[in-house]
Amino acid sequence: MIAYSIITLLAVVAATAFELSRDLMMLQQNSYRQERYSRWLRESGDSTAPWRLLGVVVFFIALSLFRHSLGAQALMLLFGVFTVISLSRRKYKKPLAWTPRARRIYAAASSLSVLTSLAAAWAFGRHSAETALYSASTAMLGVYCASHVYMMASLWLLLPVDKAINRKFYNRAASLLQSMPDLKIVGITGSYGKTSTKHYLYRILSEHFDTLMTPGSYNTTLGVTRTVNELLKPYNEVFIVEMGAKNVGDIKEICDLVHPHVGVVTAVGPQHLESFGSIENVCRTKFELVDALPADGLAVVNNDFKPAAKRKVDNVACERYGIQDTTGVRFTAADIEYDRHGSAFTVRDLRGELPDLRLHTRLLGECNISNLLAAVAVARHLGVPDSKIAYAVEQIEQVEHRLSVKHTPGGVTILDDAFNSNPVGSTMALEVLGKMPGRGIVVTPGMIELGEQTFELNAQLGDAIARNADIAIIVGQYNRDAIVEGLRRSGMPEERVRLVDSFAEAQAELQPMLRPGDTVLYENDLPDTFK
């Protein structure tokens, strides 16, 4: 019987270990911020999910039949085994990254879990090994049911440690930057387009300078700190810093570290409204970059977004760019042409100080041309010759999942815009789809983190789909009602709309209908926190 009790305990421990790692993944995706993690718990309903509630039922059964019930043990054993099987088979779009901080939090949560189990075994099973094992299993099942609490407690306990470690790395990065006074630092921020603009600018500047950029999505203070400490070299001439934000003050914090000379604001729009609270706060935060620039610096601002266009800049020289409304801008894109293989356009200086520059690129969409405009403005300011700019733009590779184009052997064109959909980018992507020859098919779960505007903006997405696509496949239930409302009010026939619960179902629905000449647009892919 002791062997049976040990097996039961091991099964419950394994289930709890898997659940803690999943909770840690969600905490990581919420930037290790307790308030954001708590909000995710409320909105996702994860703490009251059916399987977790089943665990609560089994826990109370085991508790009520406390004196070593074989039936209760069997329930715990089955629950543990099926939980391990389920969680081990689950696939995630952004799996847990086992960073040093993640390991510390997981070790703390595991230690608290083991201490809880040992305390129960000691308190209730001192005179019987079987009762001790039964108590430990029951307590560990309780930990599983309350795993979110253990995760948040671990985060809180480790805050002093993490702050001390972060401060050490921050000071080291600050010292390295101070030792390179000739390094030109370009900051890039915006509600959308900052990552693409960073890549385009890096490719252009690399033709003329030894250039470093923050990799991947290293756009927080910690990410920038890590980039400086691990990648910055004494011979680098330009450092491009992507600056992300979800709260007021986030951009200022990065600027206080790197002290940029040039700042680019690519967009101000309704992104992350749930944390910012208002578009005014979004604008104020993005312009923390401009406010941090020195008197001899340069701000490059996208005037196609009204909050940015209205924001006065008088602390530093400001060059504005835009395509839709050229009022007050210096640089715009004229004579835009698209085909299946890319775009061509002319960069025009409306002040007349610089000559027109005709550019060809493999990129598609007005949003990408807008991002290229910003990159060209910075490159010209830093003295890159137009010939090098033109060559670099023609060589720029599409950034994966940001309206990148692929052609299948079967003659189907894939527009991959799955990284992170937003109201402006999604509309532009759909307009590109609408200009493609053949049938246009869109696969989308809609847009997220738009606060109170979520329903209406997703309904507007439905309007844009109806205008530009022949078939719509709507994935999941998170934005389904809003998108369908937009499709209906724009008159898209119901037989051209498919409603599915997952991307796997979308693929199964899509494959039989495809034929040569079709174009498929994948617009957004919700992260695991919204599943």
C-alpha positions as CSV (number, residue, x, y, z in Angstrom):
1,M,0.0,0.0,0.0
2,I,2.9,2.3,0.6
3,A,4.0,1.9,-3.0
4,Y,0.5,2.8,-4.1
5,S,0.7,6.0,-1.9
6,I,4.1,6.9,-3.3
7,I,2.9,6.6,-6.9
8,T,-0.1,8.8,-6.1
9,L,2.1,11.4,-4.5
10,L,4.4,11.4,-7.5
11,A,1.5,11.8,-10.0
12,V,0.2,14.8,-8.1
13,V,3.6,16.3,-7.7
14,A,4.2,15.9,-11.5
15,A,0.8,17.5,-12.3
16,T,1.6,20.5,-10.0
17,A,5.1,20.9,-11.5
18,F,3.6,21.1,-15.0
19,E,0.9,23.5,-13.8
20,L,3.4,25.8,-12.1
21,S,5.5,25.9,-15.3
22,R,2.4,26.9,-17.3
23,D,1.5,29.6,-14.7
24,L,5.1,30.9,-14.9
25,M,4.8,31.0,-18.8
26,M,1.7,33.2,-18.4
27,L,3.4,35.4,-15.8
28,Q,6.3,35.8,-18.1
29,Q,4.0,36.8,-21.0
30,N,2.6,39.4,-18.6
31,S,6.1,40.9,-18.1
32,Y,6.3,39.5,-14.5
33,R,3.9,42.2,-13.4
34,Q,1.6,41.1,-10.7
35,E,-1.2,43.6,-11.7
36,R,-1.2,42.4,-15.3
37,Y,-1.1,38.8,-14.3
38,S,-4.0,39.4,-11.9
39,R,-5.9,41.1,-14.7
40,W,-5.2,38.2,-17.0
41,L,-6.5,35.8,-14.4
42,R,-9.8,37.7,-14.1
43,E,-10.3,38.1,-17.8
44,S,-9.2,34.5,-18.8
45,G,-11.1,32.7,-16.1
46,D,-8.1,30.4,-15.7
47,S,-8.5,30.2,-11.9
48,T,-12.0,28.8,-12.4
49,A,-11.4,26.6,-15.5
50,P,-13.3,23.3,-15.6
51,W,-10.3,21.1,-15.0
52,R,-9.1,23.2,-12.1
53,L,-12.5,23.1,-10.5
54,L,-12.4,19.3,-10.9
55,G,-9.1,19.4,-9.0
56,V,-10.9,21.4,-6.3
57,V,-13.6,18.7,-6.1
58,V,-11.1,15.9,-5.8
59,F,-9.2,17.9,-3.2
60,F,-12.2,18.3,-1.0
61,I,-13.2,14.6,-1.4
62,A,-9.7,13.6,-0.3
63,L,-9.9,16.1,2.6
64,S,-13.3,14.8,3.8
65,L,-12.2,11.1,3.6
66,F,-9.0,12.1,5.3
67,R,-7.9,8.9,7.0
68,H,-6.3,7.2,4.0
69,S,-9.1,6.4,1.6
70,L,-8.2,4.2,-1.2
71,G,-11.0,5.7,-3.3
72,A,-9.8,9.2,-2.8
73,Q,-6.2,8.1,-3.6
74,A,-7.4,6.6,-6.8
75,L,-9.1,9.9,-7.7
76,M,-5.9,11.8,-7.0
77,L,-3.9,9.4,-9.0
78,L,-6.1,9.6,-12.0
79,F,-6.4,13.3,-11.8
80,G,-2.6,13.6,-11.6
81,V,-1.9,11.3,-14.5
82,F,-4.5,12.9,-16.8
83,T,-3.2,16.4,-15.9
84,V,0.4,15.4,-16.8
85,I,-0.7,13.9,-20.1
86,S,-2.8,16.9,-21.0
87,L,-0.2,19.6,-20.1
88,S,2.7,17.7,-21.6
89,R,0.9,17.5,-25.0
90,R,-0.2,21.1,-25.0
91,K,1.5,23.3,-27.6
92,Y,2.1,27.1,-27.1
93,K,2.8,29.9,-29.5
94,K,5.3,31.5,-27.1
95,P,6.7,28.7,-24.8
96,L,8.2,29.5,-21.5
97,A,11.8,30.9,-21.8
98,W,13.9,29.5,-19.0
99,T,15.7,32.7,-18.2
100,P,17.6,33.1,-14.9
101,R,14.6,35.0,-13.5
102,A,12.2,32.4,-14.6
103,R,14.3,29.7,-12.9
104,R,14.4,31.6,-9.7
105,I,10.6,32.1,-9.6
106,Y,10.0,28.5,-10.5
107,A,12.5,27.3,-7.8
108,A,10.7,29.5,-5.2
109,A,7.3,28.3,-6.2
110,S,8.4,24.7,-6.1
111,S,10.0,25.1,-2.7
112,L,6.8,26.6,-1.3
113,S,4.9,23.7,-2.7
114,V,7.2,21.1,-1.2
115,L,7.2,22.9,2.1
116,T,3.3,22.9,2.1
117,S,3.3,19.2,1.4
118,L,5.9,18.4,4.0
119,A,4.1,20.5,6.6
120,A,0.9,18.6,6.0
121,A,2.7,15.2,6.2
122,W,4.4,16.2,9.5
123,A,1.2,17.7,11.0
124,F,-1.2,14.8,10.2
125,G,1.0,11.8,9.5
126,R,3.7,11.6,12.2
127,H,2.5,8.2,13.4
128,S,1.8,6.5,10.0
129,A,3.8,6.5,6.8
130,E,0.7,5.9,4.7
131,T,-1.2,8.7,6.4
132,A,1.8,11.0,5.9
133,L,1.9,10.2,2.2
134,Y,-1.8,10.7,1.9
135,S,-1.6,14.1,3.6
136,A,1.3,15.1,1.4
137,S,-0.7,14.1,-1.8
138,T,-3.8,16.0,-0.6
139,A,-1.7,19.1,0.3
140,M,0.0,19.0,-3.1
141,L,-3.3,18.8,-4.9
142,G,-4.3,21.9,-2.9
143,V,-1.2,23.6,-4.2
144,Y,-2.2,22.7,-7.8
145,C,-5.7,24.2,-7.2
146,A,-4.1,27.4,-5.8
147,S,-1.0,27.5,-8.1
148,H,-1.6,31.1,-9.1
149,V,-1.3,32.2,-5.5
150,Y,2.0,30.3,-5.1
151,M,3.3,31.9,-8.3
152,M,2.4,35.4,-7.2
153,A,3.8,34.8,-3.7
154,S,7.1,33.6,-5.3
155,L,7.2,36.7,-7.4
156,W,6.7,38.9,-4.4
157,L,9.3,37.1,-2.2
158,L,11.9,37.5,-4.9
159,L,11.3,41.2,-5.7
160,P,14.3,42.4,-3.5
161,V,16.6,39.9,-5.1
162,D,15.5,40.7,-8.7
163,K,15.8,44.4,-8.0
164,A,19.3,44.1,-6.8
165,I,20.3,41.9,-9.8
166,N,18.6,44.2,-12.3
167,R,20.3,47.3,-10.7
168,K,23.7,45.6,-11.0
169,F,23.2,44.9,-14.7
170,Y,21.7,48.3,-15.3
171,N,24.7,50.1,-13.8
172,R,27.1,48.0,-15.9
173,A,25.2,48.9,-19.1
174,A,25.1,52.5,-18.1
175,S,28.9,52.5,-17.6
176,L,29.5,50.8,-20.9
177,L,27.4,53.4,-22.8
178,Q,29.2,56.3,-21.0
179,S,32.5,54.8,-22.2
180,M,31.4,55.3,-25.8
181,P,30.6,59.0,-26.1
182,D,30.8,58.9,-30.0
183,L,28.2,56.2,-30.3
184,K,25.1,57.5,-32.1
185,I,22.0,56.1,-30.4
186,V,18.6,56.0,-32.3
187,G,15.5,55.3,-30.3
188,I,12.4,53.9,-32.0
189,T,8.9,53.7,-30.4
190,G,5.3,53.7,-31.5
191,S,2.1,51.8,-31.0
192,Y,2.8,49.9,-34.2
193,G,5.7,49.6,-36.7
194,K,8.6,50.0,-34.4
195,T,10.1,46.5,-34.9
196,S,9.8,46.7,-38.7
197,T,11.3,50.2,-38.7
198,K,14.1,49.0,-36.6
199,H,15.0,46.2,-39.0
200,Y,14.7,48.5,-42.1
201,L,16.9,51.2,-40.5
202,Y,19.5,48.6,-39.4
203,R,19.7,47.3,-42.9
204,I,20.2,50.8,-44.4
205,L,22.7,52.1,-41.8
206,S,24.7,48.9,-42.0
207,E,25.7,49.9,-45.5
208,H,27.6,52.9,-44.0
209,F,28.1,52.3,-40.3
210,D,29.0,49.4,-37.9
211,T,25.5,49.1,-36.5
212,L,23.9,47.2,-33.6
213,M,20.2,46.9,-32.9
214,T,18.3,45.4,-30.0
215,P,17.4,41.9,-31.1
216,G,13.9,40.2,-31.2
217,S,11.5,41.9,-28.9
218,Y,14.2,43.2,-26.4
219,N,12.3,46.5,-26.1
220,T,12.1,46.8,-22.3
221,T,14.7,48.3,-20.0
222,L,15.9,44.8,-19.0
223,G,16.0,43.8,-22.7
224,V,18.0,46.9,-23.6
225,T,20.3,46.4,-20.6
226,R,21.0,42.8,-21.7
227,T,21.7,43.9,-25.3
228,V,24.3,46.5,-24.1
229,N,26.0,44.1,-21.7
230,E,26.1,41.1,-24.1
231,L,26.3,42.6,-27.6
232,L,27.6,46.1,-27.6
233,K,31.2,46.3,-29.0
234,P,33.7,49.2,-28.7
235,Y,33.8,49.5,-32.5
236,N,30.0,49.9,-32.9
237,E,29.1,53.3,-34.4
238,V,25.3,53.3,-34.2
239,F,23.0,51.6,-31.7
240,I,19.3,51.3,-32.6
241,V,17.1,50.8,-29.6
242,E,13.5,49.6,-29.9
243,M,11.5,51.0,-27.0
244,G,8.2,49.3,-26.0
245,A,5.7,50.5,-23.4
246,K,2.6,49.3,-21.7
247,N,2.6,51.9,-18.9
248,V,3.3,55.6,-18.6
249,G,7.0,56.1,-17.8
250,D,8.3,53.0,-19.6
251,I,9.9,54.9,-22.4
252,K,11.5,57.5,-20.1
253,E,13.1,54.6,-18.1
254,I,14.8,53.3,-21.2
255,C,15.8,56.8,-22.3
256,D,17.4,57.5,-18.9
257,L,19.7,54.5,-19.6
258,V,20.7,55.0,-23.3
259,H,20.2,58.8,-23.8
260,P,19.2,58.7,-27.5
261,H,20.3,61.4,-30.0
262,V,17.6,60.6,-32.6
263,G,14.0,59.6,-31.7
264,V,11.5,58.0,-34.1
265,V,7.7,57.9,-33.2
266,T,6.2,55.5,-35.8
267,A,2.6,55.7,-34.6
268,V,0.2,56.7,-31.8
269,G,-2.9,54.5,-31.7
270,P,-5.2,52.5,-29.5
271,Q,-2.8,49.8,-28.6
272,H,-2.5,48.5,-25.0
273,L,-5.4,50.7,-23.9
274,E,-6.2,48.3,-21.1
275,S,-3.0,49.3,-19.4
276,F,-2.6,52.9,-20.6
277,G,-6.2,53.8,-19.9
278,S,-6.5,56.5,-22.7
279,I,-5.1,57.5,-26.0
280,E,-3.7,60.6,-24.3
281,N,-1.6,58.5,-22.0
282,V,-0.4,56.5,-25.1
283,C,0.7,59.7,-26.8
284,R,2.3,61.1,-23.7
285,T,4.3,57.9,-23.2
286,K,5.5,57.6,-26.8
287,F,6.7,61.2,-26.8
288,E,8.7,60.6,-23.7
289,L,11.3,59.6,-26.3
290,V,11.1,63.0,-28.0
291,D,11.2,64.8,-24.6
292,A,14.4,63.0,-23.7
293,L,16.3,64.1,-26.8
294,P,19.2,66.6,-26.4
295,A,19.0,70.1,-27.9
296,D,21.1,69.1,-30.9
297,G,19.1,65.9,-31.5
298,L,16.4,65.0,-34.0
299,A,12.8,63.8,-33.7
300,V,11.2,61.9,-36.6
301,V,7.4,61.8,-36.2
302,N,4.7,60.1,-38.2
303,N,2.0,62.7,-38.9
304,D,-0.5,60.1,-40.3
305,F,-1.7,59.6,-36.7
306,K,-3.6,62.7,-35.4
307,P,-2.4,62.5,-31.8
308,A,1.2,62.6,-33.1
309,A,0.5,65.3,-35.7
310,K,-1.1,67.5,-33.0
311,R,1.7,67.0,-30.5
312,K,3.9,70.1,-30.5
313,V,7.6,69.5,-30.5
314,D,9.7,72.5,-29.6
315,N,12.6,71.1,-27.6
316,V,14.4,69.7,-30.6
317,A,14.5,69.8,-34.4
318,C,11.6,67.7,-35.7
319,E,11.2,66.2,-39.2
320,R,7.7,64.8,-39.8
321,Y,6.7,62.3,-42.4
322,G,3.4,61.0,-43.7
323,I,1.5,59.5,-46.7
324,Q,-2.2,60.0,-46.1
325,D,-2.0,63.7,-45.0
326,T,1.1,65.6,-46.1
327,T,0.2,68.8,-44.2
328,G,3.2,69.9,-42.2
329,V,5.4,67.0,-43.2
330,R,8.8,67.0,-44.7
331,F,9.0,63.5,-46.2
332,T,6.2,61.7,-48.1
333,A,5.9,58.7,-50.5
334,A,4.6,59.4,-54.0
335,D,3.9,57.4,-57.1
336,I,3.4,54.2,-55.1
337,E,3.1,51.0,-57.2
338,Y,2.4,47.4,-56.0
339,D,2.7,44.0,-57.5
340,R,3.0,40.4,-56.2
341,H,6.7,40.8,-55.8
342,G,6.9,44.1,-53.9
343,S,6.5,47.9,-54.2
344,A,8.1,51.0,-55.7
345,F,7.7,54.5,-54.5
346,T,9.4,57.9,-54.5
347,V,10.6,59.6,-51.3
348,R,9.9,63.3,-51.8
349,D,11.2,66.1,-49.6
350,L,8.4,68.7,-49.6
351,R,10.9,71.3,-48.4
352,G,12.7,70.9,-51.6
353,E,16.1,70.6,-49.9
354,L,16.9,67.0,-50.9
355,P,16.3,65.4,-54.3
356,D,13.6,62.8,-55.0
357,L,14.7,59.3,-54.3
358,R,13.0,56.4,-56.2
359,L,13.1,53.2,-54.2
360,H,12.2,49.6,-55.0
361,T,11.4,47.0,-52.2
362,R,10.2,43.5,-51.7
363,L,7.9,44.8,-49.0
364,L,4.1,45.3,-49.5
365,G,1.7,47.7,-47.9
366,E,1.5,51.3,-47.1
367,C,2.4,50.6,-43.5
368,N,5.8,49.2,-44.7
369,I,6.4,52.1,-47.0
370,S,5.6,54.4,-44.0
371,N,8.2,52.6,-41.9
372,L,10.7,52.9,-44.7
373,L,10.1,56.6,-44.9
374,A,11.1,56.9,-41.2
375,A,14.2,54.8,-41.8
376,V,15.2,56.9,-44.9
377,A,14.7,60.2,-42.9
378,V,17.1,59.0,-40.2
379,A,19.6,57.6,-42.6
380,R,19.8,60.9,-44.6
381,H,20.2,62.8,-41.3
382,L,23.1,60.6,-40.4
383,G,24.8,61.1,-43.7
384,V,24.1,57.8,-45.6
385,P,24.4,58.5,-49.4
386,D,21.2,58.0,-51.4
387,S,22.9,55.3,-53.5
388,K,23.5,53.2,-50.4
389,I,20.0,53.8,-49.2
390,A,18.5,52.7,-52.5
391,Y,20.6,49.5,-52.6
392,A,19.8,48.6,-49.0
393,V,16.0,49.1,-49.4
394,E,16.0,46.8,-52.4
395,Q,17.8,44.1,-50.4
396,I,15.6,44.4,-47.3
397,E,14.1,41.0,-46.4
398,Q,10.6,40.8,-45.2
399,V,10.3,40.7,-41.5
400,E,8.6,37.4,-40.6
401,H,4.9,37.6,-39.7
402,R,4.7,41.4,-40.6
403,L,2.9,41.3,-44.0
404,S,5.6,39.0,-45.4
405,V,4.9,37.3,-48.8
406,K,5.3,33.6,-49.6
407,H,4.4,31.8,-52.8
408,T,3.4,28.2,-52.6
409,P,4.2,25.6,-55.3
410,G,0.4,25.3,-55.9
411,G,0.2,28.9,-57.1
412,V,-1.2,30.4,-53.8
413,T,0.2,33.6,-52.4
414,I,0.4,33.9,-48.6
415,L,0.4,37.3,-46.9
416,D,1.6,36.6,-43.3
417,D,0.6,39.5,-41.0
418,A,0.2,37.3,-38.0
419,F,2.6,39.0,-35.5
420,N,0.4,41.6,-33.8
421,S,-2.6,43.1,-35.5
422,N,-3.7,46.7,-35.0
423,P,-6.4,48.9,-36.5
424,V,-4.1,50.7,-38.9
425,G,-1.9,47.8,-40.0
426,S,-4.9,45.4,-40.4
427,T,-6.7,47.8,-42.7
428,M,-3.6,48.3,-44.8
429,A,-3.0,44.6,-45.0
430,L,-6.6,44.1,-46.2
431,E,-6.2,46.8,-48.8
432,V,-3.1,45.0,-50.1
433,L,-5.2,41.8,-50.2
434,G,-7.9,43.6,-52.1
435,K,-5.5,44.7,-54.8
436,M,-4.2,41.2,-55.4
437,P,-5.5,39.3,-58.5
438,G,-7.7,36.2,-57.9
439,R,-9.7,35.4,-54.8
440,G,-8.8,37.0,-51.4
441,I,-9.2,34.9,-48.3
442,V,-8.5,36.2,-44.8
443,V,-7.9,34.2,-41.7
444,T,-8.1,36.2,-38.4
445,P,-9.0,36.0,-34.7
446,G,-9.3,39.8,-34.6
447,M,-7.4,42.4,-32.5
448,I,-6.7,42.5,-28.7
449,E,-5.7,45.0,-26.0
450,L,-7.9,47.8,-27.3
451,G,-9.8,48.5,-24.1
452,E,-13.3,49.8,-24.4
453,Q,-12.9,50.1,-28.1
454,T,-12.3,46.4,-28.7
455,F,-15.8,45.6,-30.0
456,E,-16.1,48.6,-32.3
457,L,-12.6,48.4,-33.7
458,N,-13.1,44.7,-34.4
459,A,-16.4,45.4,-36.0
460,Q,-14.6,47.9,-38.3
461,L,-12.1,45.1,-39.1
462,G,-15.2,43.1,-40.2
463,D,-16.1,46.1,-42.5
464,A,-12.7,46.1,-44.0
465,I,-12.7,42.4,-44.5
466,A,-16.0,42.6,-46.4
467,R,-14.6,45.3,-48.7
468,N,-11.4,43.5,-49.5
469,A,-11.9,39.7,-49.1
470,D,-13.9,37.1,-50.9
471,I,-13.9,34.6,-48.0
472,A,-13.5,35.2,-44.3
473,I,-12.4,32.6,-41.8
474,I,-12.9,33.9,-38.2
475,V,-10.9,32.0,-35.6
476,G,-11.9,31.6,-31.9
477,Q,-14.7,33.3,-29.9
478,Y,-12.8,36.2,-28.4
479,N,-13.7,38.7,-31.1
480,R,-16.2,36.6,-33.1
481,D,-19.3,38.6,-32.4
482,A,-17.7,41.9,-33.2
483,I,-16.2,40.8,-36.5
484,V,-19.4,39.1,-37.6
485,E,-21.3,42.3,-36.8
486,G,-19.0,44.2,-39.1
487,L,-19.3,41.6,-41.9
488,R,-23.0,41.7,-41.7
489,R,-23.4,45.4,-41.7
490,S,-21.2,45.6,-44.8
491,G,-23.2,43.0,-46.6
492,M,-20.9,40.0,-46.8
493,P,-22.9,36.9,-47.6
494,E,-23.1,34.4,-44.8
495,E,-22.0,31.5,-47.1
496,R,-18.6,33.3,-47.5
497,V,-18.0,33.4,-43.8
498,R,-16.5,30.5,-41.8
499,L,-16.5,30.3,-38.0
500,V,-13.9,28.0,-36.4
501,D,-12.6,27.6,-32.9
502,S,-8.8,27.2,-33.6
503,F,-6.2,27.7,-36.3
504,A,-6.0,24.0,-36.8
505,E,-9.7,24.0,-37.7
506,A,-9.0,27.1,-39.9
507,Q,-6.4,25.2,-41.8
508,A,-8.7,22.2,-42.3
509,E,-11.4,24.5,-43.6
510,L,-8.9,26.4,-45.8
511,Q,-7.0,23.6,-47.6
512,P,-9.9,22.1,-49.7
513,M,-11.0,25.4,-51.0
514,L,-7.7,26.7,-52.2
515,R,-6.9,27.0,-55.9
516,P,-4.1,28.5,-58.0
517,G,-4.2,32.3,-58.0
518,D,-5.8,32.7,-54.5
519,T,-4.2,35.0,-51.9
520,V,-4.5,34.1,-48.2
521,L,-4.0,36.8,-45.6
522,Y,-3.2,35.6,-42.0
523,E,-4.1,38.6,-39.9
524,N,-3.0,38.3,-36.3
525,D,-2.5,35.2,-34.1
526,L,-3.7,35.6,-30.6
527,P,-1.1,34.8,-27.9
528,D,-1.7,32.0,-25.3
529,T,-3.0,34.5,-22.8
530,F,-6.1,35.1,-24.9
531,K,-6.9,31.4,-25.6
